[in-house]
Amino acid sequence: MYDRRTELGWSQRQLAEAASMRQPHVSRLEAARSLPSLDVLRRVAEALGTDLTVSLAPRTTDHTPSKPAEE
């Protein structure tokens, strides 16, 4: 996020405005002091002109998930 923002020559305030949020939130995200929702990530990605990709992939080691407990 920081790299793309600075590549564009934007301040945190400019990104915040483009992503419909406040500058302190951008600061917390860049410092990894905030856990963003998918909606926030989507807005930031859109503002920065990037794609947001979320995926679940198999682990490299064999971990079979446990079954949920039956009620």
PDB file of N, H, CA, C and O in Angstrom:
ATOM      1  N   MET A   1       0.830  -1.178   0.000  1.00  0.00           N
ATOM      2  CA  MET A   1       0.000   0.000   0.000  1.00  0.00           C
ATOM      3  C   MET A   1       0.885   1.256   0.000  1.00  0.00           C
ATOM      4  O   MET A   1       0.691   2.167  -0.805  1.00  0.00           O
ATOM      5  N   TYR A   2       1.846   1.283   0.907  1.00  0.00           N
ATOM      6  H   TYR A   2       2.004   0.544   1.561  1.00  0.00           H
ATOM      7  CA  TYR A   2       2.755   2.426   0.974  1.00  0.00           C
ATOM      8  C   TYR A   2       3.512   2.593  -0.349  1.00  0.00           C
ATOM      9  O   TYR A   2       3.609   3.696  -0.887  1.00  0.00           O
ATOM     10  N   ASP A   3       4.044   1.479  -0.861  1.00  0.00           N
ATOM     11  H   ASP A   3       3.966   0.583  -0.424  1.00  0.00           H
ATOM     12  CA  ASP A   3       4.823   1.552  -2.097  1.00  0.00           C
ATOM     13  C   ASP A   3       3.999   2.120  -3.250  1.00  0.00           C
ATOM     14  O   ASP A   3       4.470   2.987  -3.987  1.00  0.00           O
ATOM     15  N   ARG A   4       2.774   1.631  -3.403  1.00  0.00           N
ATOM     16  H   ARG A   4       2.392   0.927  -2.805  1.00  0.00           H
ATOM     17  CA  ARG A   4       1.921   2.114  -4.504  1.00  0.00           C
ATOM     18  C   ARG A   4       1.538   3.574  -4.291  1.00  0.00           C
ATOM     19  O   ARG A   4       1.532   4.366  -5.234  1.00  0.00           O
ATOM     20  N   ARG A   5       1.219   3.926  -3.044  1.00  0.00           N
ATOM     21  H   ARG A   5       1.225   3.284  -2.278  1.00  0.00           H
ATOM     22  CA  ARG A   5       0.840   5.313  -2.749  1.00  0.00           C
ATOM     23  C   ARG A   5       1.980   6.256  -3.084  1.00  0.00           C
ATOM     24  O   ARG A   5       1.762   7.291  -3.714  1.00  0.00           O
ATOM     25  N   THR A   6       3.200   5.912  -2.670  1.00  0.00           N
ATOM     26  H   THR A   6       3.377   5.071  -2.158  1.00  0.00           H
ATOM     27  CA  THR A   6       4.327   6.803  -2.937  1.00  0.00           C
ATOM     28  C   THR A   6       4.714   6.786  -4.418  1.00  0.00           C
ATOM     29  O   THR A   6       5.186   7.787  -4.957  1.00  0.00           O
ATOM     30  N   GLU A   7       4.508   5.641  -5.063  1.00  0.00           N
ATOM     31  H   GLU A   7       4.124   4.828  -4.625  1.00  0.00           H
ATOM     32  CA  GLU A   7       4.736   5.565  -6.516  1.00  0.00           C
ATOM     33  C   GLU A   7       3.851   6.571  -7.245  1.00  0.00           C
ATOM     34  O   GLU A   7       4.270   7.174  -8.233  1.00  0.00           O
ATOM     35  N   LEU A   8       2.639   6.745  -6.759  1.00  0.00           N
ATOM     36  H   LEU A   8       2.299   6.255  -5.957  1.00  0.00           H
ATOM     37  CA  LEU A   8       1.698   7.693  -7.355  1.00  0.00           C
ATOM     38  C   LEU A   8       1.983   9.137  -6.938  1.00  0.00           C
ATOM     39  O   LEU A   8       1.424  10.080  -7.498  1.00  0.00           O
ATOM     40  N   GLY A   9       2.867   9.292  -5.943  1.00  0.00           N
ATOM     41  H   GLY A   9       3.321   8.526  -5.488  1.00  0.00           H
ATOM     42  CA  GLY A   9       3.170  10.630  -5.448  1.00  0.00           C
ATOM     43  C   GLY A   9       2.084  11.192  -4.553  1.00  0.00           C
ATOM     44  O   GLY A   9       1.956  12.408  -4.408  1.00  0.00           O
ATOM     45  N   TRP A  10       1.298  10.304  -3.949  1.00  0.00           N
ATOM     46  H   TRP A  10       1.401   9.317  -4.067  1.00  0.00           H
ATOM     47  CA  TRP A  10       0.178  10.728  -3.109  1.00  0.00           C
ATOM     48  C   TRP A  10       0.572  10.810  -1.643  1.00  0.00           C
ATOM     49  O   TRP A  10       1.424  10.060  -1.167  1.00  0.00           O
ATOM     50  N   SER A  11      -0.063  11.729  -0.947  1.00  0.00           N
ATOM     51  H   SER A  11      -0.756  12.337  -1.334  1.00  0.00           H
ATOM     52  CA  SER A  11       0.053  11.791   0.508  1.00  0.00           C
ATOM     53  C   SER A  11      -0.959  10.813   1.106  1.00  0.00           C
ATOM     54  O   SER A  11      -1.846  10.317   0.411  1.00  0.00           O
ATOM     55  N   GLN A  12      -0.814  10.549   2.380  1.00  0.00           N
ATOM     56  H   GLN A  12      -0.093  10.952   2.945  1.00  0.00           H
ATOM     57  CA  GLN A  12      -1.811   9.704   3.059  1.00  0.00           C
ATOM     58  C   GLN A  12      -3.190  10.355   2.983  1.00  0.00           C
ATOM     59  O   GLN A  12      -4.202   9.670   2.835  1.00  0.00           O
ATOM     60  N   ARG A  13      -3.218  11.647   3.082  1.00  0.00           N
ATOM     61  H   ARG A  13      -2.396  12.204   3.201  1.00  0.00           H
ATOM     62  CA  ARG A  13      -4.499  12.362   3.022  1.00  0.00           C
ATOM     63  C   ARG A  13      -5.168  12.177   1.653  1.00  0.00           C
ATOM     64  O   ARG A  13      -6.383  11.991   1.576  1.00  0.00           O
ATOM     65  N   GLN A  14      -4.385  12.227   0.589  1.00  0.00           N
ATOM     66  H   GLN A  14      -3.399  12.378   0.652  1.00  0.00           H
ATOM     67  CA  GLN A  14      -4.947  12.037  -0.752  1.00  0.00           C
ATOM     68  C   GLN A  14      -5.505  10.619  -0.919  1.00  0.00           C
ATOM     69  O   GLN A  14      -6.579  10.439  -1.493  1.00  0.00           O
ATOM     70  N   LEU A  15      -4.778   9.616  -0.421  1.00  0.00           N
ATOM     71  H   LEU A  15      -3.906   9.762   0.045  1.00  0.00           H
ATOM     72  CA  LEU A  15      -5.287   8.251  -0.497  1.00  0.00           C
ATOM     73  C   LEU A  15      -6.545   8.107   0.343  1.00  0.00           C
ATOM     74  O   LEU A  15      -7.514   7.479  -0.084  1.00  0.00           O
ATOM     75  N   ALA A  16      -6.532   8.681   1.525  1.00  0.00           N
ATOM     76  H   ALA A  16      -5.745   9.191   1.872  1.00  0.00           H
ATOM     77  CA  ALA A  16      -7.694   8.600   2.395  1.00  0.00           C
ATOM     78  C   ALA A  16      -8.926   9.180   1.704  1.00  0.00           C
ATOM     79  O   ALA A  16     -10.005   8.589   1.754  1.00  0.00           O
ATOM     80  N   GLU A  17      -8.770  10.311   1.073  1.00  0.00           N
ATOM     81  H   GLU A  17      -7.894  10.792   1.033  1.00  0.00           H
ATOM     82  CA  GLU A  17      -9.884  10.941   0.373  1.00  0.00           C
ATOM     83  C   GLU A  17     -10.375  10.054  -0.774  1.00  0.00           C
ATOM     84  O   GLU A  17     -11.581   9.885  -0.955  1.00  0.00           O
ATOM     85  N   ALA A  18      -9.449   9.493  -1.542  1.00  0.00           N
ATOM     86  H   ALA A  18      -8.470   9.631  -1.394  1.00  0.00           H
ATOM     87  CA  ALA A  18      -9.817   8.655  -2.683  1.00  0.00           C
ATOM     88  C   ALA A  18     -10.493   7.355  -2.242  1.00  0.00           C
ATOM     89  O   ALA A  18     -11.297   6.788  -2.982  1.00  0.00           O
ATOM     90  N   ALA A  19     -10.163   6.883  -1.029  1.00  0.00           N
ATOM     91  H   ALA A  19      -9.510   7.344  -0.428  1.00  0.00           H
ATOM     92  CA  ALA A  19     -10.714   5.627  -0.525  1.00  0.00           C
ATOM     93  C   ALA A  19     -11.854   5.842   0.467  1.00  0.00           C
ATOM     94  O   ALA A  19     -12.303   4.894   1.113  1.00  0.00           O
ATOM     95  N   SER A  20     -12.319   7.072   0.590  1.00  0.00           N
ATOM     96  H   SER A  20     -11.954   7.841   0.065  1.00  0.00           H
ATOM     97  CA  SER A  20     -13.424   7.405   1.496  1.00  0.00           C
ATOM     98  C   SER A  20     -13.145   6.983   2.943  1.00  0.00           C
ATOM     99  O   SER A  20     -13.942   6.301   3.587  1.00  0.00           O
ATOM    100  N   MET A  21     -11.990   7.417   3.416  1.00  0.00           N
ATOM    101  H   MET A  21     -11.342   7.972   2.892  1.00  0.00           H
ATOM    102  CA  MET A  21     -11.642   7.173   4.815  1.00  0.00           C
ATOM    103  C   MET A  21     -10.861   8.370   5.324  1.00  0.00           C
ATOM    104  O   MET A  21     -10.669   9.345   4.597  1.00  0.00           O
ATOM    105  N   ARG A  22     -10.412   8.303   6.563  1.00  0.00           N
ATOM    106  H   ARG A  22     -10.568   7.512   7.153  1.00  0.00           H
ATOM    107  CA  ARG A  22      -9.656   9.409   7.143  1.00  0.00           C
ATOM    108  C   ARG A  22      -8.169   9.086   7.148  1.00  0.00           C
ATOM    109  O   ARG A  22      -7.775   7.920   7.188  1.00  0.00           O
ATOM    110  N   GLN A  23      -7.353  10.123   7.108  1.00  0.00           N
ATOM    111  H   GLN A  23      -7.673  11.070   7.075  1.00  0.00           H
ATOM    112  CA  GLN A  23      -5.898   9.952   7.038  1.00  0.00           C
ATOM    113  C   GLN A  23      -5.340   9.114   8.188  1.00  0.00           C
ATOM    114  O   GLN A  23      -4.465   8.287   7.933  1.00  0.00           O
ATOM    115  N   PRO A  24      -5.786   9.271   9.437  1.00  0.00           N
ATOM    116  CA  PRO A  24      -5.225   8.427  10.500  1.00  0.00           C
ATOM    117  C   PRO A  24      -5.438   6.924  10.253  1.00  0.00           C
ATOM    118  O   PRO A  24      -4.611   6.107  10.657  1.00  0.00           O
ATOM    119  N   HIS A  25      -6.538   6.566   9.596  1.00  0.00           N
ATOM    120  H   HIS A  25      -7.210   7.230   9.268  1.00  0.00           H
ATOM    121  CA  HIS A  25      -6.784   5.165   9.279  1.00  0.00           C
ATOM    122  C   HIS A  25      -5.748   4.663   8.275  1.00  0.00           C
ATOM    123  O   HIS A  25      -5.239   3.551   8.418  1.00  0.00           O
ATOM    124  N   VAL A  26      -5.434   5.462   7.270  1.00  0.00           N
ATOM    125  H   VAL A  26      -5.848   6.365   7.154  1.00  0.00           H
ATOM    126  CA  VAL A  26      -4.400   5.099   6.302  1.00  0.00           C
ATOM    127  C   VAL A  26      -3.067   4.905   7.026  1.00  0.00           C
ATOM    128  O   VAL A  26      -2.342   3.949   6.751  1.00  0.00           O
ATOM    129  N   SER A  27      -2.749   5.803   7.939  1.00  0.00           N
ATOM    130  H   SER A  27      -3.338   6.580   8.162  1.00  0.00           H
ATOM    131  CA  SER A  27      -1.511   5.702   8.706  1.00  0.00           C
ATOM    132  C   SER A  27      -1.457   4.396   9.495  1.00  0.00           C
ATOM    133  O   SER A  27      -0.434   3.711   9.490  1.00  0.00           O
ATOM    134  N   ARG A  28      -2.546   4.050  10.170  1.00  0.00           N
ATOM    135  H   ARG A  28      -3.377   4.606  10.174  1.00  0.00           H
ATOM    136  CA  ARG A  28      -2.596   2.806  10.948  1.00  0.00           C
ATOM    137  C   ARG A  28      -2.456   1.584  10.047  1.00  0.00           C
ATOM    138  O   ARG A  28      -1.780   0.622  10.409  1.00  0.00           O
ATOM    139  N   LEU A  29      -3.094   1.616   8.870  1.00  0.00           N
ATOM    140  H   LEU A  29      -3.644   2.398   8.577  1.00  0.00           H
ATOM    141  CA  LEU A  29      -2.983   0.492   7.937  1.00  0.00           C
ATOM    142  C   LEU A  29      -1.543   0.327   7.454  1.00  0.00           C
ATOM    143  O   LEU A  29      -1.018  -0.786   7.423  1.00  0.00           O
ATOM    144  N   GLU A  30      -0.914   1.425   7.082  1.00  0.00           N
ATOM    145  H   GLU A  30      -1.341   2.329   7.107  1.00  0.00           H
ATOM    146  CA  GLU A  30       0.456   1.346   6.591  1.00  0.00           C
ATOM    147  C   GLU A  30       1.434   0.884   7.666  1.00  0.00           C
ATOM    148  O   GLU A  30       2.444   0.251   7.358  1.00  0.00           O
ATOM    149  N   ALA A  31       1.141   1.195   8.909  1.00  0.00           N
ATOM    150  H   ALA A  31       0.320   1.709   9.159  1.00  0.00           H
ATOM    151  CA  ALA A  31       2.012   0.792  10.021  1.00  0.00           C
ATOM    152  C   ALA A  31       1.626  -0.580  10.578  1.00  0.00           C
ATOM    153  O   ALA A  31       2.206  -1.043  11.560  1.00  0.00           O
ATOM    154  N   ALA A  32       0.642  -1.226   9.946  1.00  0.00           N
ATOM    155  H   ALA A  32       0.171  -0.850   9.148  1.00  0.00           H
ATOM    156  CA  ALA A  32       0.151  -2.542  10.391  1.00  0.00           C
ATOM    157  C   ALA A  32      -0.346  -2.499  11.829  1.00  0.00           C
ATOM    158  O   ALA A  32      -0.163  -3.452  12.586  1.00  0.00           O
ATOM    159  N   ARG A  33      -0.978  -1.385  12.200  1.00  0.00           N
ATOM    160  H   ARG A  33      -1.127  -0.611  11.585  1.00  0.00           H
ATOM    161  CA  ARG A  33      -1.573  -1.249  13.526  1.00  0.00           C
ATOM    162  C   ARG A  33      -3.086  -1.379  13.478  1.00  0.00           C
ATOM    163  O   ARG A  33      -3.767  -1.139  14.475  1.00  0.00           O
ATOM    164  N   SER A  34      -3.615  -1.759  12.315  1.00  0.00           N
ATOM    165  H   SER A  34      -3.062  -1.954  11.505  1.00  0.00           H
ATOM    166  CA  SER A  34      -5.050  -1.902  12.138  1.00  0.00           C
ATOM    167  C   SER A  34      -5.297  -3.089  11.215  1.00  0.00           C
ATOM    168  O   SER A  34      -4.573  -3.289  10.240  1.00  0.00           O
ATOM    169  N   LEU A  35      -6.313  -3.864  11.528  1.00  0.00           N
ATOM    170  H   LEU A  35      -6.901  -3.700  12.320  1.00  0.00           H
ATOM    171  CA  LEU A  35      -6.693  -4.998  10.698  1.00  0.00           C
ATOM    172  C   LEU A  35      -7.879  -4.572   9.839  1.00  0.00           C
ATOM    173  O   LEU A  35      -8.987  -4.418  10.354  1.00  0.00           O
ATOM    174  N   PRO A  36      -7.665  -4.379   8.537  1.00  0.00           N
ATOM    175  CA  PRO A  36      -8.733  -3.848   7.690  1.00  0.00           C
ATOM    176  C   PRO A  36      -9.772  -4.905   7.326  1.00  0.00           C
ATOM    177  O   PRO A  36      -9.464  -6.093   7.227  1.00  0.00           O
ATOM    178  N   SER A  37     -10.981  -4.458   7.134  1.00  0.00           N
ATOM    179  H   SER A  37     -11.231  -3.493   7.215  1.00  0.00           H
ATOM    180  CA  SER A  37     -12.041  -5.333   6.628  1.00  0.00           C
ATOM    181  C   SER A  37     -11.835  -5.504   5.125  1.00  0.00           C
ATOM    182  O   SER A  37     -11.067  -4.766   4.508  1.00  0.00           O
ATOM    183  N   LEU A  38     -12.514  -6.465   4.550  1.00  0.00           N
ATOM    184  H   LEU A  38     -13.138  -7.065   5.051  1.00  0.00           H
ATOM    185  CA  LEU A  38     -12.439  -6.643   3.100  1.00  0.00           C
ATOM    186  C   LEU A  38     -12.958  -5.415   2.371  1.00  0.00           C
ATOM    187  O   LEU A  38     -12.444  -5.062   1.309  1.00  0.00           O
ATOM    188  N   ASP A  39     -13.968  -4.763   2.928  1.00  0.00           N
ATOM    189  H   ASP A  39     -14.385  -5.050   3.790  1.00  0.00           H
ATOM    190  CA  ASP A  39     -14.493  -3.551   2.296  1.00  0.00           C
ATOM    191  C   ASP A  39     -13.432  -2.455   2.245  1.00  0.00           C
ATOM    192  O   ASP A  39     -13.286  -1.779   1.227  1.00  0.00           O
ATOM    193  N   VAL A  40     -12.703  -2.280   3.322  1.00  0.00           N
ATOM    194  H   VAL A  40     -12.822  -2.829   4.149  1.00  0.00           H
ATOM    195  CA  VAL A  40     -11.643  -1.270   3.351  1.00  0.00           C
ATOM    196  C   VAL A  40     -10.559  -1.623   2.339  1.00  0.00           C
ATOM    197  O   VAL A  40     -10.090  -0.757   1.601  1.00  0.00           O
ATOM    198  N   LEU A  41     -10.160  -2.897   2.303  1.00  0.00           N
ATOM    199  H   LEU A  41     -10.542  -3.601   2.903  1.00  0.00           H
ATOM    200  CA  LEU A  41      -9.156  -3.323   1.332  1.00  0.00           C
ATOM    201  C   LEU A  41      -9.631  -3.083  -0.096  1.00  0.00           C
ATOM    202  O   LEU A  41      -8.849  -2.669  -0.952  1.00  0.00           O
ATOM    203  N   ARG A  42     -10.902  -3.339  -0.352  1.00  0.00           N
ATOM    204  H   ARG A  42     -11.537  -3.675   0.344  1.00  0.00           H
ATOM    205  CA  ARG A  42     -11.466  -3.112  -1.680  1.00  0.00           C
ATOM    206  C   ARG A  42     -11.397  -1.640  -2.050  1.00  0.00           C
ATOM    207  O   ARG A  42     -11.015  -1.298  -3.169  1.00  0.00           O
ATOM    208  N   ARG A  43     -11.764  -0.769  -1.123  1.00  0.00           N
ATOM    209  H   ARG A  43     -12.075  -1.047  -0.214  1.00  0.00           H
ATOM    210  CA  ARG A  43     -11.746   0.670  -1.394  1.00  0.00           C
ATOM    211  C   ARG A  43     -10.324   1.177  -1.625  1.00  0.00           C
ATOM    212  O   ARG A  43     -10.092   2.000  -2.511  1.00  0.00           O
ATOM    213  N   VAL A  44      -9.378   0.689  -0.831  1.00  0.00           N
ATOM    214  H   VAL A  44      -9.567   0.021  -0.111  1.00  0.00           H
ATOM    215  CA  VAL A  44      -7.978   1.101  -0.998  1.00  0.00           C
ATOM    216  C   VAL A  44      -7.449   0.615  -2.335  1.00  0.00           C
ATOM    217  O   VAL A  44      -6.804   1.369  -3.063  1.00  0.00           O
ATOM    218  N   ALA A  45      -7.722  -0.652  -2.661  1.00  0.00           N
ATOM    219  H   ALA A  45      -8.246  -1.264  -2.070  1.00  0.00           H
ATOM    220  CA  ALA A  45      -7.257  -1.195  -3.950  1.00  0.00           C
ATOM    221  C   ALA A  45      -7.825  -0.395  -5.115  1.00  0.00           C
ATOM    222  O   ALA A  45      -7.105  -0.070  -6.058  1.00  0.00           O
ATOM    223  N   GLU A  46      -9.098  -0.083  -5.053  1.00  0.00           N
ATOM    224  H   GLU A  46      -9.684  -0.348  -4.287  1.00  0.00           H
ATOM    225  CA  GLU A  46      -9.742   0.700  -6.118  1.00  0.00           C
ATOM    226  C   GLU A  46      -9.107   2.087  -6.211  1.00  0.00           C
ATOM    227  O   GLU A  46      -8.811   2.567  -7.306  1.00  0.00           O
ATOM    228  N   ALA A  47      -8.901   2.723  -5.068  1.00  0.00           N
ATOM    229  H   ALA A  47      -9.141   2.334  -4.179  1.00  0.00           H
ATOM    230  CA  ALA A  47      -8.312   4.064  -5.062  1.00  0.00           C
ATOM    231  C   ALA A  47      -6.902   4.058  -5.647  1.00  0.00           C
ATOM    232  O   ALA A  47      -6.500   5.013  -6.312  1.00  0.00           O
ATOM    233  N   LEU A  48      -6.152   2.987  -5.401  1.00  0.00           N
ATOM    234  H   LEU A  48      -6.478   2.211  -4.861  1.00  0.00           H
ATOM    235  CA  LEU A  48      -4.777   2.900  -5.874  1.00  0.00           C
ATOM    236  C   LEU A  48      -4.666   2.343  -7.292  1.00  0.00           C
ATOM    237  O   LEU A  48      -3.569   2.240  -7.842  1.00  0.00           O
ATOM    238  N   GLY A  49      -5.818   1.982  -7.882  1.00  0.00           N
ATOM    239  H   GLY A  49      -6.708   2.065  -7.435  1.00  0.00           H
ATOM    240  CA  GLY A  49      -5.802   1.435  -9.232  1.00  0.00           C
ATOM    241  C   GLY A  49      -5.181   0.047  -9.289  1.00  0.00           C
ATOM    242  O   GLY A  49      -4.515  -0.304 -10.264  1.00  0.00           O
ATOM    243  N   THR A  50      -5.400  -0.736  -8.248  1.00  0.00           N
ATOM    244  H   THR A  50      -5.941  -0.451  -7.456  1.00  0.00           H
ATOM    245  CA  THR A  50      -4.857  -2.088  -8.185  1.00  0.00           C
ATOM    246  C   THR A  50      -5.979  -3.102  -8.024  1.00  0.00           C
ATOM    247  O   THR A  50      -7.116  -2.743  -7.717  1.00  0.00           O
ATOM    248  N   ASP A  51      -5.653  -4.361  -8.234  1.00  0.00           N
ATOM    249  H   ASP A  51      -4.730  -4.653  -8.484  1.00  0.00           H
ATOM    250  CA  ASP A  51      -6.608  -5.446  -8.014  1.00  0.00           C
ATOM    251  C   ASP A  51      -6.430  -5.994  -6.613  1.00  0.00           C
ATOM    252  O   ASP A  51      -5.312  -6.086  -6.108  1.00  0.00           O
ATOM    253  N   LEU A  52      -7.530  -6.355  -5.994  1.00  0.00           N
ATOM    254  H   LEU A  52      -8.439  -6.280  -6.405  1.00  0.00           H
ATOM    255  CA  LEU A  52      -7.500  -7.023  -4.696  1.00  0.00           C
ATOM    256  C   LEU A  52      -7.743  -8.497  -4.953  1.00  0.00           C
ATOM    257  O   LEU A  52      -8.757  -8.870  -5.542  1.00  0.00           O
ATOM    258  N   THR A  53      -6.811  -9.339  -4.512  1.00  0.00           N
ATOM    259  H   THR A  53      -5.987  -9.036  -4.034  1.00  0.00           H
ATOM    260  CA  THR A  53      -6.939 -10.773  -4.687  1.00  0.00           C
ATOM    261  C   THR A  53      -6.892 -11.432  -3.323  1.00  0.00           C
ATOM    262  O   THR A  53      -5.936 -11.262  -2.567  1.00  0.00           O
ATOM    263  N   VAL A  54      -7.931 -12.184  -3.021  1.00  0.00           N
ATOM    264  H   VAL A  54      -8.708 -12.322  -3.635  1.00  0.00           H
ATOM    265  CA  VAL A  54      -7.997 -12.942  -1.772  1.00  0.00           C
ATOM    266  C   VAL A  54      -8.145 -14.397  -2.160  1.00  0.00           C
ATOM    267  O   VAL A  54      -9.010 -14.743  -2.964  1.00  0.00           O
ATOM    268  N   SER A  55      -7.309 -15.250  -1.598  1.00  0.00           N
ATOM    269  H   SER A  55      -6.606 -14.969  -0.945  1.00  0.00           H
ATOM    270  CA  SER A  55      -7.411 -16.657  -1.965  1.00  0.00           C
ATOM    271  C   SER A  55      -7.129 -17.554  -0.774  1.00  0.00           C
ATOM    272  O   SER A  55      -6.440 -17.174   0.173  1.00  0.00           O
ATOM    273  N   LEU A  56      -7.677 -18.743  -0.851  1.00  0.00           N
ATOM    274  H   LEU A  56      -8.236 -19.052  -1.620  1.00  0.00           H
ATOM    275  CA  LEU A  56      -7.368 -19.803   0.097  1.00  0.00           C
ATOM    276  C   LEU A  56      -6.633 -20.861  -0.699  1.00  0.00           C
ATOM    277  O   LEU A  56      -7.129 -21.329  -1.724  1.00  0.00           O
ATOM    278  N   ALA A  57      -5.466 -21.235  -0.240  1.00  0.00           N
ATOM    279  H   ALA A  57      -5.063 -20.855   0.592  1.00  0.00           H
ATOM    280  CA  ALA A  57      -4.658 -22.203  -0.969  1.00  0.00           C
ATOM    281  C   ALA A  57      -4.226 -23.313  -0.023  1.00  0.00           C
ATOM    282  O   ALA A  57      -4.058 -23.081   1.174  1.00  0.00           O
ATOM    283  N   PRO A  58      -4.046 -24.513  -0.553  1.00  0.00           N
ATOM    284  CA  PRO A  58      -3.592 -25.610   0.306  1.00  0.00           C
ATOM    285  C   PRO A  58      -2.225 -25.300   0.916  1.00  0.00           C
ATOM    286  O   PRO A  58      -1.389 -24.641   0.298  1.00  0.00           O
ATOM    287  N   ARG A  59      -2.021 -25.776   2.110  1.00  0.00           N
ATOM    288  H   ARG A  59      -2.700 -26.312   2.612  1.00  0.00           H
ATOM    289  CA  ARG A  59      -0.720 -25.606   2.753  1.00  0.00           C
ATOM    290  C   ARG A  59       0.279 -26.559   2.118  1.00  0.00           C
ATOM    291  O   ARG A  59      -0.093 -27.553   1.493  1.00  0.00           O
ATOM    292  N   THR A  60       1.528 -26.242   2.287  1.00  0.00           N
ATOM    293  H   THR A  60       1.830 -25.434   2.794  1.00  0.00           H
ATOM    294  CA  THR A  60       2.564 -27.087   1.704  1.00  0.00           C
ATOM    295  C   THR A  60       2.734 -28.388   2.492  1.00  0.00           C
ATOM    296  O   THR A  60       3.249 -29.369   1.956  1.00  0.00           O
ATOM    297  N   THR A  61       2.313 -28.406   3.744  1.00  0.00           N
ATOM    298  H   THR A  61       1.895 -27.608   4.179  1.00  0.00           H
ATOM    299  CA  THR A  61       2.348 -29.647   4.524  1.00  0.00           C
ATOM    300  C   THR A  61       0.951 -30.217   4.587  1.00  0.00           C
ATOM    301  O   THR A  61      -0.026 -29.483   4.435  1.00  0.00           O
ATOM    302  N   ASP A  62       0.843 -31.492   4.806  1.00  0.00           N
ATOM    303  H   ASP A  62       1.637 -32.087   4.930  1.00  0.00           H
ATOM    304  CA  ASP A  62      -0.459 -32.162   4.813  1.00  0.00           C
ATOM    305  C   ASP A  62      -1.158 -31.963   6.159  1.00  0.00           C
ATOM    306  O   ASP A  62      -0.847 -32.637   7.141  1.00  0.00           O
ATOM    307  N   HIS A  63      -2.088 -31.043   6.185  1.00  0.00           N
ATOM    308  H   HIS A  63      -2.341 -30.495   5.387  1.00  0.00           H
ATOM    309  CA  HIS A  63      -2.910 -30.807   7.370  1.00  0.00           C
ATOM    310  C   HIS A  63      -4.345 -31.080   6.996  1.00  0.00           C
ATOM    311  O   HIS A  63      -4.944 -30.327   6.229  1.00  0.00           O
ATOM    312  N   THR A  64      -4.895 -32.135   7.520  1.00  0.00           N
ATOM    313  H   THR A  64      -4.408 -32.748   8.143  1.00  0.00           H
ATOM    314  CA  THR A  64      -6.297 -32.443   7.260  1.00  0.00           C
ATOM    315  C   THR A  64      -7.112 -31.670   8.276  1.00  0.00           C
ATOM    316  O   THR A  64      -6.868 -31.790   9.477  1.00  0.00           O
ATOM    317  N   PRO A  65      -8.071 -30.883   7.825  1.00  0.00           N
ATOM    318  CA  PRO A  65      -8.879 -30.117   8.777  1.00  0.00           C
ATOM    319  C   PRO A  65      -9.689 -31.052   9.647  1.00  0.00           C
ATOM    320  O   PRO A  65     -10.134 -32.113   9.210  1.00  0.00           O
ATOM    321  N   SER A  66      -9.871 -30.633  10.889  1.00  0.00           N
ATOM    322  H   SER A  66      -9.509 -29.771  11.244  1.00  0.00           H
ATOM    323  CA  SER A  66     -10.701 -31.435  11.783  1.00  0.00           C
ATOM    324  C   SER A  66     -12.171 -31.146  11.509  1.00  0.00           C
ATOM    325  O   SER A  66     -12.533 -30.041  11.108  1.00  0.00           O
ATOM    326  N   LYS A  67     -13.002 -32.139  11.727  1.00  0.00           N
ATOM    327  H   LYS A  67     -12.708 -33.037  12.053  1.00  0.00           H
ATOM    328  CA  LYS A  67     -14.435 -31.971  11.521  1.00  0.00           C
ATOM    329  C   LYS A  67     -14.993 -31.107  12.639  1.00  0.00           C
ATOM    330  O   LYS A  67     -14.531 -31.193  13.777  1.00  0.00           O
ATOM    331  N   PRO A  68     -15.980 -30.279  12.331  1.00  0.00           N
ATOM    332  CA  PRO A  68     -16.638 -29.517  13.388  1.00  0.00           C
ATOM    333  C   PRO A  68     -17.311 -30.475  14.373  1.00  0.00           C
ATOM    334  O   PRO A  68     -17.772 -31.552  13.995  1.00  0.00           O
ATOM    335  N   ALA A  69     -17.356 -30.071  15.618  1.00  0.00           N
ATOM    336  H   ALA A  69     -16.981 -29.196  15.925  1.00  0.00           H
ATOM    337  CA  ALA A  69     -18.002 -30.908  16.637  1.00  0.00           C
ATOM    338  C   ALA A  69     -19.506 -31.011  16.341  1.00  0.00           C
ATOM    339  O   ALA A  69     -20.154 -30.028  15.982  1.00  0.00           O
ATOM    340  N   GLU A  70     -20.024 -32.198  16.499  1.00  0.00           N
ATOM    341  H   GLU A  70     -19.497 -32.997  16.791  1.00  0.00           H
ATOM    342  CA  GLU A  70     -21.466 -32.383  16.309  1.00  0.00           C
ATOM    343  C   GLU A  70     -22.203 -31.995  17.570  1.00  0.00           C
ATOM    344  O   GLU A  70     -21.724 -32.225  18.681  1.00  0.00           O
ATOM    345  N   GLU A  71     -23.356 -31.412  17.394  1.00  0.00           N
ATOM    346  H   GLU A  71     -23.745 -31.225  16.492  1.00  0.00           H
ATOM    347  CA  GLU A  71     -24.147 -30.983  18.550  1.00  0.00           C
ATOM    348  C   GLU A  71     -25.069 -32.059  19.005  1.00  0.00           C
ATOM    349  O   GLU A  71     -25.811 -31.869  19.969  1.00  0.00           O
TER     350      GLU A  71
END
